[in-house]
Amino acid sequence: MSSLRGRTRDSSWQWMLIGLVLGLGCSGVLCVGTYALNFWTLNIPGVAQNPTIAASPETIIITATPEPVTPTEPVADTETPSQPSATVPGSQSGVPTATPYLVQPTAIGSQPTTSAITIQSTPSGTQIVAPTPLPTIDGATAGTGLPDIGTSTAGGASTTSLSSITTQLIDLPSSPFKMGTTLTETTRALQDCADRDKATNCDPAYVQDSFPEHDVAINAFAIEKYEVTTEQFVAFLNSLGPNSHKSACGGTLCAATTTEKQFSQISFDGVTYKVSNPLFNLRPITYVSWYGADAYCRAISRRLPTEAEWEYAARGPNGNIYPWGNFWDPEGKLALTSRPTQQNGANDVNSYPSGATPTGIFNMSGNVSEWVSDWYDANAYANTPANAIDPKGPASGTAKVTRGGDWSTIPLFARAVHRREVPPESLEPNLGFRCAADTTGLTGSNNNPTSLPSGTNP
């Protein structure tokens, strides 16, 4: 018994230590719990009570695209075998090809600089600060008028004089030229389509309606330097009055507003037509029918060019395959197409000056394809009489001709000789137009003839 008491007395300090540790632990738990429940606070010099997160706005910089882009609806693949598909699957850049470029072009023009969108985030919400308008490709300025592109100071209101906002005309001389294409050229074009552009729709049927090459003669005429802009067409609609877009052009839609086509650039509030976004003032009018294009040109005392006139203007005095020459630019600095990269819509009508014709006509390749006056006939070139003067195509038909390719097509369809058929009432996101005019001049001076409407820009 005495030995047991001895061992217990010798270990008493251990039990005291265990009790102290347990007591401190329970006290710590009690303190933390009461602090978490805000029963008491801890005051430390220099530290604020109950601080909040992000007391000051935070700025985040997001790199913007080099130009404003309107979302575009998918282009339906509704074309017949005699014409190209507007939607080209796949794109590539920098891939070695089996068919090399005949000429390696040097860098032309300058790449656009980027701007930034500032997003300010605060506890109360998010504020987006929009960028200033960005420059477009080749230095053309988005959303601003140039001396040779008429712009409305009234925002397209009906008080705007149509003659005051028309585009400069380029005067072209009377001349014979070879219209259409040859077997050698199309064979090479189809080979480049498959090997260089990696396209899947390089069908020989798409080039057959441009045969054969044939001699025609063109009387002197003038053609607009640029495609008709959205702002110009809006002014035209306002000159006709409210709801004019529905029936004032041959009983069909002149052009679609955002009511008819979600991605149209024309808005209508029941009284006035407006460009839905000022950044698109100088974009070419799209979702416009052939009847709308024809009515606009007539309203400014002009007309749609014939197919022969359009091809003559696009090929220039040397009969080029493309407006700028006979070789495609793989860097995409001469025309807006799906190569080298896919695009989301058209650019301003005054972009790509380096890709203009020798006479100074812009965007006759790419950007948007363009209505011409002729009815479409797949055999028109074969049936054209030798040395025809100012051929105007068949007297009737079910589809009109469009020329020039567009932002969604491959280079095969951007050749100056390429033809496409489209029903005249069609409204497409990649289809616009430019006007032409008769002239009494016998030489191409690039000055407007005296017979043109007053108020035409010099």
C-alpha positions as CSV (number, residue, x, y, z in Angstrom):
1,M,0.0,0.0,0.0
2,S,2.8,2.4,0.8
3,S,4.4,1.7,-2.5
4,L,1.2,2.7,-4.4
5,R,0.9,6.0,-2.5
6,G,4.5,6.7,-3.4
7,R,4.0,6.3,-7.1
8,T,0.8,8.4,-7.0
9,R,2.5,11.2,-5.1
10,D,5.5,11.2,-7.5
11,S,3.2,11.6,-10.6
12,S,1.1,14.4,-9.3
13,W,2.9,17.1,-11.4
14,Q,2.0,15.2,-14.6
15,W,-1.7,15.4,-13.8
16,M,-1.3,19.1,-13.1
17,L,0.3,19.7,-16.5
18,I,-2.5,17.8,-18.3
19,G,-5.1,19.8,-16.5
20,L,-3.4,23.1,-17.5
21,V,-3.2,22.1,-21.2
22,L,-6.8,21.1,-21.3
23,G,-7.8,24.4,-19.6
24,L,-5.9,26.5,-22.1
25,G,-7.3,24.6,-25.0
26,C,-10.9,25.1,-23.9
27,S,-10.2,28.8,-23.3
28,G,-8.8,29.1,-26.9
29,V,-11.8,27.4,-28.4
30,L,-14.2,29.7,-26.4
31,C,-12.3,32.8,-27.5
32,V,-12.3,31.9,-31.2
33,G,-16.0,31.0,-31.1
34,T,-17.0,34.3,-29.4
35,Y,-14.9,36.3,-31.9
36,A,-16.4,34.6,-34.9
37,L,-19.9,35.4,-33.5
38,N,-18.8,39.1,-33.1
39,F,-19.2,39.0,-29.3
40,W,-15.9,41.0,-29.1
41,T,-13.4,42.6,-31.5
42,L,-9.7,42.7,-31.7
43,N,-8.3,46.3,-32.1
44,I,-4.8,46.4,-33.7
45,P,-3.3,49.8,-34.5
46,G,-3.3,50.6,-38.3
47,V,-5.9,47.9,-39.2
48,A,-9.4,49.0,-40.1
49,Q,-12.4,47.4,-38.5
50,N,-14.4,45.0,-40.8
51,P,-12.5,46.0,-44.1
52,T,-14.4,45.6,-47.4
53,I,-13.0,44.1,-50.6
54,A,-12.0,46.2,-53.7
55,A,-12.7,49.6,-52.2
56,S,-11.4,51.3,-55.4
57,P,-12.4,50.5,-59.0
58,E,-10.3,47.9,-60.7
59,T,-9.3,48.4,-64.4
60,I,-9.0,45.5,-66.7
61,I,-7.7,46.0,-70.3
62,I,-9.0,43.7,-73.0
63,T,-7.5,43.9,-76.5
64,A,-10.1,44.8,-79.0
65,T,-10.3,43.6,-82.6
66,P,-8.8,46.0,-85.2
67,E,-12.3,47.0,-86.5
68,P,-15.9,46.9,-85.5
69,V,-17.7,43.8,-86.6
70,T,-21.4,43.2,-86.9
71,P,-22.4,39.6,-86.2
72,T,-23.5,38.0,-89.4
73,E,-25.9,35.2,-89.8
74,P,-24.6,32.0,-91.6
75,V,-24.8,32.3,-95.3
76,A,-27.0,29.6,-96.6
77,D,-25.5,27.2,-99.1
78,T,-28.3,27.6,-101.7
79,E,-26.3,28.2,-104.8
80,T,-26.6,26.1,-107.9
81,P,-23.6,24.2,-109.5
82,S,-23.1,27.2,-111.9
83,Q,-21.9,29.4,-109.0
84,P,-19.9,29.2,-105.8
85,S,-21.0,28.6,-102.3
86,A,-20.9,31.7,-100.1
87,T,-19.7,29.7,-97.1
88,V,-16.3,28.1,-97.5
89,P,-15.4,25.6,-94.7
90,G,-12.0,25.8,-93.2
91,S,-9.2,28.3,-93.5
92,Q,-5.5,28.2,-93.2
93,S,-2.5,30.4,-93.0
94,G,1.1,29.8,-93.7
95,V,0.6,26.2,-94.8
96,P,3.1,25.0,-97.6
97,T,1.2,24.3,-100.8
98,A,1.9,22.0,-103.7
99,T,1.3,24.9,-106.1
100,P,3.6,27.8,-105.1
101,Y,2.6,31.4,-105.7
102,L,3.8,32.7,-109.0
103,V,4.9,35.9,-107.4
104,Q,5.7,36.5,-103.8
105,P,4.3,39.9,-103.1
106,T,5.9,42.3,-100.6
107,A,4.0,43.7,-97.7
108,I,1.7,46.4,-98.9
109,G,0.1,49.0,-96.7
110,S,0.1,48.9,-92.9
111,Q,-1.5,46.7,-90.4
112,P,-4.2,48.4,-88.2
113,T,-3.3,49.3,-84.7
114,T,-5.3,48.0,-81.8
115,S,-7.3,49.9,-79.3
116,A,-8.6,48.8,-75.9
117,I,-11.9,48.4,-74.1
118,T,-11.8,49.4,-70.5
119,I,-13.9,47.5,-68.0
120,Q,-14.3,49.1,-64.6
121,S,-15.4,46.7,-61.9
122,T,-16.8,48.0,-58.6
123,P,-18.8,46.4,-55.8
124,S,-21.9,48.2,-57.2
125,G,-21.6,46.9,-60.8
126,T,-19.5,46.9,-64.0
127,Q,-19.0,49.8,-66.4
128,I,-17.7,49.3,-69.9
129,V,-15.9,52.2,-71.5
130,A,-16.1,51.9,-75.3
131,P,-13.0,52.5,-77.5
132,T,-12.7,55.3,-80.0
133,P,-13.3,54.2,-83.6
134,L,-10.4,52.1,-84.8
135,P,-8.5,52.4,-88.1
136,T,-9.4,49.8,-90.7
137,I,-7.1,47.8,-93.0
138,D,-4.7,49.8,-95.2
139,G,-5.2,53.0,-93.2
140,A,-8.8,53.8,-94.1
141,T,-10.5,55.4,-91.2
142,A,-13.7,53.8,-89.9
143,G,-16.8,55.8,-89.6
144,T,-15.5,59.1,-91.1
145,G,-16.2,60.5,-94.5
146,L,-13.6,61.2,-97.2
147,P,-13.8,63.9,-99.8
148,D,-14.8,61.4,-102.5
149,I,-17.4,59.7,-100.4
150,G,-20.5,61.8,-99.8
151,T,-21.7,61.7,-96.2
152,S,-24.9,63.0,-94.6
153,T,-24.6,65.7,-91.9
154,A,-28.2,65.0,-90.9
155,G,-27.6,61.3,-90.1
156,G,-29.5,60.1,-93.2
157,A,-32.6,62.3,-92.5
158,S,-35.0,63.1,-95.3
159,T,-33.7,66.6,-95.5
160,T,-30.4,65.4,-96.9
161,S,-30.0,66.0,-100.7
162,L,-29.2,62.7,-102.4
163,S,-27.0,64.5,-105.0
164,S,-24.9,65.9,-102.2
165,I,-23.9,62.5,-100.8
166,T,-23.2,60.6,-104.0
167,T,-19.8,58.9,-104.6
168,Q,-17.2,60.2,-107.1
169,L,-17.4,58.6,-110.5
170,I,-14.4,57.3,-112.4
171,D,-14.5,58.0,-116.1
172,L,-13.6,55.1,-118.4
173,P,-12.9,55.4,-122.1
174,S,-14.5,53.6,-125.0
175,S,-12.5,50.5,-125.7
176,P,-12.6,46.9,-127.0
177,F,-11.5,44.2,-124.6
178,K,-11.5,40.5,-124.2
179,M,-14.3,39.4,-121.9
180,G,-14.4,36.0,-120.1
181,T,-11.6,33.6,-119.4
182,T,-9.4,30.9,-121.0
183,L,-8.9,27.2,-120.3
184,T,-5.3,27.9,-119.2
185,E,-6.4,30.5,-116.6
186,T,-9.2,28.5,-115.1
187,T,-7.1,25.3,-114.9
188,R,-4.5,27.2,-112.9
189,A,-7.2,28.9,-110.8
190,L,-8.8,25.5,-109.9
191,Q,-5.3,24.1,-109.1
192,D,-4.6,27.0,-106.8
193,C,-8.0,26.6,-105.2
194,A,-7.3,23.1,-104.1
195,D,-3.5,23.2,-103.4
196,R,-2.9,26.7,-102.2
197,D,-6.2,27.7,-100.6
198,K,-7.1,24.2,-99.3
199,A,-10.7,24.7,-100.3
200,T,-13.2,21.8,-100.6
201,N,-15.4,23.3,-103.3
202,C,-13.1,23.8,-106.3
203,D,-15.7,22.4,-108.7
204,P,-15.0,23.0,-112.4
205,A,-18.7,23.7,-112.8
206,Y,-18.1,27.0,-111.0
207,V,-16.0,28.4,-113.8
208,Q,-17.7,27.1,-116.9
209,D,-20.1,30.0,-117.2
210,S,-17.2,32.4,-117.7
211,F,-16.2,30.6,-121.0
212,P,-15.3,31.4,-123.7
213,E,-13.2,34.4,-123.9
214,H,-14.7,36.7,-126.5
215,D,-14.2,40.2,-128.0
216,V,-16.6,43.0,-127.0
217,A,-16.5,46.8,-127.3
218,I,-17.5,49.2,-124.5
219,N,-18.6,52.8,-125.1
220,A,-17.3,55.4,-122.6
221,F,-19.0,55.3,-119.3
222,A,-18.4,56.2,-115.6
223,I,-18.5,53.9,-112.5
224,E,-18.5,54.8,-108.9
225,K,-15.1,54.6,-107.1
226,Y,-16.6,52.9,-104.1
227,E,-19.5,50.6,-103.2
228,V,-22.6,52.3,-102.0
229,T,-22.5,52.8,-98.2
230,T,-25.1,52.1,-95.6
231,E,-25.4,55.8,-94.8
232,Q,-26.0,56.7,-98.4
233,F,-28.8,54.0,-98.8
234,V,-30.4,55.1,-95.5
235,A,-30.6,58.7,-96.9
236,F,-32.3,57.3,-100.0
237,L,-34.9,55.4,-97.9
238,N,-35.6,58.6,-95.9
239,S,-36.1,60.5,-99.1
240,L,-38.8,58.1,-100.0
241,G,-40.5,58.3,-96.7
242,P,-41.6,55.9,-93.9
243,N,-42.1,52.3,-94.7
244,S,-40.7,52.9,-98.2
245,H,-38.3,49.9,-97.8
246,K,-41.2,47.5,-98.0
247,S,-42.6,48.3,-101.4
248,A,-41.0,51.3,-103.1
249,C,-38.6,49.2,-105.1
250,G,-40.5,47.1,-107.7
251,G,-43.1,46.0,-105.1
252,T,-40.5,44.1,-103.1
253,L,-38.2,44.9,-100.2
254,C,-35.6,47.5,-101.2
255,A,-33.5,46.3,-98.3
256,A,-34.0,44.6,-95.0
257,T,-34.1,46.5,-91.7
258,T,-33.3,44.9,-88.4
259,T,-37.0,43.9,-88.3
260,E,-36.6,41.7,-91.4
261,K,-33.0,40.6,-90.9
262,Q,-31.5,40.6,-87.4
263,F,-28.0,41.6,-88.6
264,S,-29.1,44.3,-91.0
265,Q,-27.3,47.7,-90.4
266,I,-30.5,49.7,-90.9
267,S,-32.9,50.4,-88.1
268,F,-36.4,51.8,-88.5
269,D,-38.6,53.3,-85.7
270,G,-41.7,53.8,-87.8
271,V,-40.8,57.3,-88.9
272,T,-37.0,57.5,-89.7
273,Y,-34.4,55.1,-91.0
274,K,-31.0,55.2,-89.4
275,V,-27.7,53.4,-89.5
276,S,-28.0,51.0,-86.5
277,N,-24.4,51.8,-85.4
278,P,-22.5,54.9,-86.6
279,L,-19.4,52.8,-86.9
280,F,-21.0,51.2,-89.9
281,N,-21.7,54.4,-91.8
282,L,-19.1,53.6,-94.4
283,R,-19.7,49.9,-94.6
284,P,-21.2,48.8,-97.9
285,I,-25.0,48.4,-97.8
286,T,-25.9,44.8,-97.6
287,Y,-29.2,42.9,-97.3
288,V,-30.2,44.9,-100.3
289,S,-32.2,43.5,-103.2
290,W,-31.5,44.0,-106.9
291,Y,-34.6,46.1,-107.0
292,G,-33.3,48.3,-104.2
293,A,-30.0,48.7,-105.8
294,D,-31.6,49.6,-109.2
295,A,-34.0,52.1,-107.5
296,Y,-31.1,53.8,-105.6
297,C,-29.1,54.3,-108.7
298,R,-32.0,55.7,-110.6
299,A,-32.8,58.1,-107.8
300,I,-29.4,59.8,-108.2
301,S,-29.7,59.8,-112.0
302,R,-27.4,56.8,-112.4
303,R,-27.9,53.1,-113.2
304,L,-26.4,49.7,-112.4
305,P,-23.5,48.8,-114.6
306,T,-23.9,46.1,-117.2
307,E,-21.9,42.9,-116.6
308,A,-19.6,43.8,-119.5
309,E,-19.0,47.3,-118.0
310,W,-18.3,45.9,-114.6
311,E,-15.8,43.3,-115.9
312,Y,-14.1,45.9,-118.0
313,A,-13.7,48.3,-115.0
314,A,-12.5,45.5,-112.7
315,R,-9.9,44.1,-115.2
316,G,-8.5,47.5,-116.2
317,P,-6.8,48.3,-119.5
318,N,-4.5,45.3,-119.2
319,G,-7.2,42.7,-118.8
320,N,-6.0,41.6,-115.3
321,I,-7.3,38.5,-113.6
322,Y,-7.7,40.5,-110.4
323,P,-8.2,44.3,-110.1
324,W,-4.5,44.9,-109.1
325,G,-2.9,42.4,-111.5
326,N,-2.6,38.7,-112.4
327,F,-1.4,37.2,-109.1
328,W,-3.2,36.6,-105.8
329,D,-1.9,38.2,-102.6
330,P,-1.6,35.5,-100.0
331,E,-1.2,38.0,-97.2
332,G,-4.7,39.3,-97.6
333,K,-3.7,43.0,-97.9
334,L,-5.3,43.6,-101.4
335,A,-8.8,42.3,-100.9
336,L,-11.1,41.0,-98.1
337,T,-11.9,37.3,-98.6
338,S,-11.9,34.2,-96.5
339,R,-8.1,33.8,-97.1
340,P,-5.8,33.9,-95.4
341,T,-8.3,34.0,-92.5
342,Q,-12.1,33.7,-92.2
343,Q,-13.9,37.1,-91.9
344,N,-17.0,38.2,-90.0
345,G,-18.3,40.8,-92.4
346,A,-17.4,43.6,-94.8
347,N,-14.9,46.4,-94.3
348,D,-15.4,50.2,-95.1
349,V,-15.8,50.9,-98.8
350,N,-12.6,53.0,-98.8
351,S,-10.4,50.2,-97.4
352,Y,-7.7,48.2,-99.4
353,P,-6.5,51.1,-101.6
354,S,-3.5,49.0,-102.6
355,G,-5.9,46.5,-104.2
356,A,-7.7,49.1,-106.3
357,T,-7.7,49.0,-110.1
358,P,-5.2,51.0,-112.1
359,T,-7.9,53.6,-112.6
360,G,-8.6,53.9,-108.9
361,I,-11.7,51.8,-108.3
362,F,-11.9,50.2,-104.9
363,N,-12.9,46.7,-103.7
364,M,-14.0,45.2,-107.0
365,S,-12.6,42.0,-105.6
366,G,-13.8,40.8,-102.2
367,N,-15.6,42.9,-99.4
368,V,-19.1,42.4,-100.9
369,S,-20.1,41.0,-104.2
370,E,-22.1,43.4,-106.4
371,W,-25.4,43.5,-108.3
372,V,-25.1,44.3,-112.0
373,S,-28.0,45.0,-114.4
374,D,-27.9,41.8,-116.5
375,W,-30.2,38.8,-116.1
376,Y,-28.1,35.6,-115.7
377,D,-27.6,33.1,-118.4
378,A,-25.0,30.3,-118.0
379,N,-24.4,30.3,-121.7
380,A,-24.4,34.1,-122.2
381,Y,-20.7,34.2,-123.1
382,A,-21.0,31.5,-125.7
383,N,-24.1,33.2,-127.2
384,T,-22.6,36.7,-127.4
385,P,-22.1,37.8,-131.0
386,A,-18.5,38.4,-132.1
387,N,-17.4,42.0,-131.4
388,A,-20.7,42.9,-129.7
389,I,-21.0,46.5,-128.6
390,D,-22.2,47.1,-125.0
391,P,-23.7,43.6,-124.5
392,K,-26.5,43.7,-122.0
393,G,-27.3,40.0,-121.5
394,P,-30.6,38.2,-122.0
395,A,-33.9,40.2,-122.1
396,S,-35.4,38.2,-119.1
397,G,-34.6,35.6,-116.6
398,T,-35.1,34.4,-113.1
399,A,-31.8,35.5,-111.5
400,K,-29.5,38.5,-111.8
401,V,-25.7,38.4,-112.1
402,T,-23.5,39.4,-109.2
403,R,-19.8,40.0,-109.6
404,G,-16.6,40.3,-107.5
405,G,-16.6,37.8,-104.7
406,D,-17.0,38.8,-101.1
407,W,-15.6,38.6,-97.6
408,S,-16.7,35.0,-97.2
409,T,-15.4,33.5,-100.5
410,I,-12.1,32.0,-101.6
411,P,-9.9,33.6,-104.2
412,L,-11.4,31.5,-107.0
413,F,-14.6,33.5,-106.7
414,A,-12.8,36.8,-106.3
415,R,-11.4,36.8,-109.9
416,A,-12.7,39.6,-112.1
417,V,-14.1,37.1,-114.6
418,H,-16.2,35.1,-112.1
419,R,-20.0,35.2,-112.4
420,R,-22.7,34.2,-109.9
421,E,-26.5,34.1,-110.2
422,V,-28.8,35.4,-107.5
423,P,-32.6,35.9,-107.5
424,P,-33.2,39.6,-107.7
425,E,-35.3,39.7,-104.5
426,S,-32.6,38.1,-102.4
427,L,-31.2,39.8,-99.3
428,E,-27.8,38.6,-98.4
429,P,-25.2,39.7,-95.8
430,N,-22.4,39.7,-98.4
431,L,-24.1,41.4,-101.3
432,G,-24.1,45.1,-102.2
433,F,-23.6,47.3,-105.3
434,R,-22.2,50.4,-106.9
435,C,-23.7,52.6,-109.6
436,A,-22.6,53.6,-113.1
437,A,-23.5,56.5,-115.4
438,D,-23.4,57.2,-119.1
439,T,-20.9,59.8,-120.3
440,T,-20.4,61.7,-123.5
441,G,-16.6,61.8,-123.0
442,L,-14.4,59.8,-125.4
443,T,-11.3,59.6,-123.2
444,G,-10.9,58.4,-119.7
445,S,-9.8,61.6,-117.9
446,N,-11.2,60.5,-114.5
447,N,-13.0,63.8,-114.4
448,N,-16.8,63.8,-114.1
449,P,-18.5,64.6,-117.4
450,T,-20.7,67.6,-117.6
451,S,-23.8,65.5,-118.1
452,L,-23.7,64.1,-114.6
453,P,-26.1,65.4,-111.9
454,S,-25.3,68.6,-110.2
455,G,-23.9,68.3,-106.7
456,T,-21.8,65.2,-107.6
457,N,-18.5,65.3,-105.7
458,P,-15.5,66.1,-107.8
